[in-house]
Amino acid sequence: MKIVSNFPKKTWVIFSVITVTTTILFAKCDSLSDGNDRLGFPFPFYEYIGGKRSVEPENRSSFNYIYFLFDLIICFGLAYFFTFLIQRSKK
């Protein structure tokens, strides 16, 4: 908890906004029309295989924890950078 409290509250707000916005903007939801769903940017961490397949897959959905962690690290880096720019412009 000590690490979390070292960052300004603005960083966490910007991080949340960036994470939700990029996930929604770059989501691909085509399973309704026999396509695939993908979530995550720049690394797709969730994928759902939709439609009919000649060989039925055992699992239609997959979640990649490493890609999810990479996405969160990138979003946090961007949030910290924007917080730095905001604090620098106020001086």
C-alpha positions in Angstrom: 0.0 0.0 0.0 3.0 2.3 0.6 3.9 2.2 -3.2 0.3 3.2 -4.2 0.3 6.2 -1.8 3.5 7.6 -3.3 1.9 8.5 -6.6 -0.4 11.5 -6.9 -4.2 10.9 -7.1 -4.1 12.6 -10.5 -1.9 9.8 -11.8 -4.5 7.1 -10.8 -7.4 9.1 -12.3 -5.5 9.6 -15.6 -4.5 5.9 -15.5 -8.1 4.8 -15.1 -9.3 7.0 -17.9 -6.6 5.9 -20.3 -7.1 2.2 -19.5 -10.9 2.3 -20.0 -10.7 4.6 -23.1 -8.1 2.6 -25.0 -9.9 -0.7 -24.2 -13.2 0.6 -25.4 -11.8 2.4 -28.5 -9.7 -0.5 -29.7 -12.1 -3.3 -28.8 -13.2 -5.5 -31.7 -16.6 -7.1 -31.1 -17.5 -9.2 -34.1 -18.8 -12.4 -32.5 -22.4 -11.5 -33.3 -21.5 -11.9 -37.0 -19.4 -15.1 -36.8 -16.3 -13.1 -36.0 -13.9 -12.8 -33.1 -13.9 -10.5 -30.1 -10.6 -8.9 -28.9 -9.9 -6.6 -26.0 -6.7 -4.8 -25.2 -4.3 -2.2 -26.8 -1.5 -2.5 -27.8 -1.6 -6.2 -26.8 -4.9 -8.1 -27.1 -5.3 -9.7 -23.6 -8.7 -11.2 -24.2 -10.0 -13.1 -27.2 -13.3 -14.9 -27.9 -13.5 -17.1 -31.0 -16.9 -16.8 -32.4 -18.7 -18.4 -35.3 -18.7 -21.9 -36.7 -15.4 -23.7 -37.0 -14.5 -26.9 -38.9 -12.7 -28.1 -35.9 -14.5 -27.0 -32.8 -12.0 -25.4 -30.3 -12.0 -26.7 -26.7 -12.0 -23.2 -25.3 -13.6 -20.3 -27.2 -12.2 -17.6 -24.9 -8.7 -16.9 -23.7 -7.2 -14.4 -21.3 -3.5 -13.6 -21.5 -2.3 -12.3 -18.1 1.1 -11.2 -19.4 -0.4 -9.1 -22.2 -2.9 -7.6 -19.6 0.0 -6.7 -17.3 1.9 -5.1 -20.3 -1.1 -3.1 -21.2 -1.5 -1.9 -17.6 2.2 -1.0 -17.4 2.0 1.0 -20.7 -1.1 2.8 -19.5 0.5 3.6 -16.2 3.6 4.9 -17.9 1.4 7.2 -20.0 -0.5 8.4 -17.0 2.7 9.2 -15.1 4.1 11.0 -18.1 0.9 13.1 -18.4 0.9 13.9 -14.7 4.6 15.0 -15.0 3.6 17.3 -18.0 0.7 18.8 -16.0 2.8 19.5 -13.0 5.6 21.0 -15.2 3.2 23.3 -17.0 1.9 24.7 -13.7 5.3 25.9 -12.7 
